[in-house]
């Protein structure tokens, strides 16, 4: 029997991200700029910035680094240090 690895939602508690917000979050985590994300998703860089602000608000973070740290920490916390 073949086993397939699955990843849990990095935000199981709290406000849920929309599909577009999750796409933007994932591309930010890859290091893309708002302009690059906009080109990839077919939206303006300003729309990307609005989605990014909403992702940060929902996740309770203030930067991409803090967001990624929170995404990949086992307890979902973005501890500084």
Secondary structure, 3 states (H helix, E strand, C coil): CCCCCCCCCCCCCCCCCCHHHHHHHHHHHCCCCHHHHHHHHCCCHHHHHHHHHHHHHHHCCCCHHHHHHHHHCCCCCCCCC
